[in-house]
Amino acid sequence: MKLYGSTTSPFVRRIRIVLANTEHEFINLNIFEGEGRDILASKNPTLKVPCLEDDGQMIFDSRVIHSYLLTKLDLPPLTWDQENQLTLIDAANDSFVQLFMLKRSGIEATNDQLFVRLQKERIASTLSLLNEMAEVGEFDGWGYPSIALFTLIDWVEFRELHPLTGLDALKAFHHANSDRIEVTATDPRD
Ligand SMILES: N[C@@H](CCC(=O)N[C@@H](CS)C(=O)NCC(=O)O)C(=O)O
């Protein structure tokens, strides 16, 4: 099994954590230029990471990769509540990625721009609900939604994208999981 990705992507890191105890090869690419982009283009026309190659089968998108791995490893499917948690996490993560790409492109984001306002409103509403869910213990276990939430929050902190003011349960959740071996082994700061 080959996992194509980058060490900084929170979407890739989720899958690396899921695969921590499964033999696989991690192919770390610079997805934006040079040979890394050429390899990505040859594997995945969406030009996004992660993607997985297994016995000649390509799988695109972290969510589909996770579902493929559940089947392959004979693990039970997610519940509908967990699927919804994942949708909330993905929505926040996608909006953060969009705002980060604006910043990297040197485009100044202002709150009166519709595109920027929509991303920021989505980030506020999803993080607020995720914080409430963390408060009542919904992310106390270390299943896939918790892994995805951790890689999102850790990436937000790493890239200094949001102060997480008032989101104390998310901060506590982040702190509680930051010493896990598979978490430190995939730290984007290293
Ligand atoms: N829905 C996708 C999102 C993946 C994604 O947005 N990956 C980012 C890196 S964090 C990417 O490849 N961006 C490249 C681009 O947008 O051109 C998934 O869950 O795999």
The ligand as a MOL file (V3000), in Angstrom:
LIG
                    3D

  0  0  0     0  0            999 V3000
M  V30 BEGIN CTAB
M  V30 COUNTS 20 19 0 0 0
M  V30 BEGIN ATOM
M  V30 1 N -11.6580 16.3250 0.6300 0
M  V30 2 C -10.2330 16.0970 0.4980 0
M  V30 3 C -9.4730 17.3700 0.8330 0
M  V30 4 C -7.9900 17.1970 0.6590 0
M  V30 5 C -7.2610 18.5350 0.5820 0
M  V30 6 O -7.8660 19.6090 0.4970 0
M  V30 7 N -5.9260 18.4550 0.5950 0
M  V30 8 C -5.1350 19.6400 0.4190 0
M  V30 9 C -3.9180 19.5990 1.2970 0
M  V30 10 S -4.3430 19.8690 2.9870 0
M  V30 11 C -4.6620 19.6950 -1.0300 0
M  V30 12 O -4.2860 18.6840 -1.5780 0
M  V30 13 N -4.6900 20.8700 -1.6410 0
M  V30 14 C -4.2190 21.0680 -2.9670 0
M  V30 15 C -5.0400 22.0700 -3.7380 0
M  V30 16 O -6.0720 22.5150 -3.1920 0
M  V30 17 O -4.6440 22.3890 -4.8510 0
M  V30 18 C -9.8110 14.9390 1.4050 0
M  V30 19 O -10.4650 14.7220 2.4410 0
M  V30 20 O -8.8550 14.2150 1.0760 0
M  V30 END ATOM
M  V30 BEGIN BOND
M  V30 1 1 1 2
M  V30 2 1 2 3
M  V30 3 1 2 18
M  V30 4 1 3 4
M  V30 5 1 4 5
M  V30 6 2 5 6
M  V30 7 1 5 7
M  V30 8 1 7 8
M  V30 9 1 8 9
M  V30 10 1 8 11
M  V30 11 1 9 10
M  V30 12 2 11 12
M  V30 13 1 11 13
M  V30 14 1 13 14
M  V30 15 1 14 15
M  V30 16 2 15 16
M  V30 17 1 15 17
M  V30 18 2 18 19
M  V30 19 1 18 20
M  V30 END BOND
M  V30 END CTAB
M  END
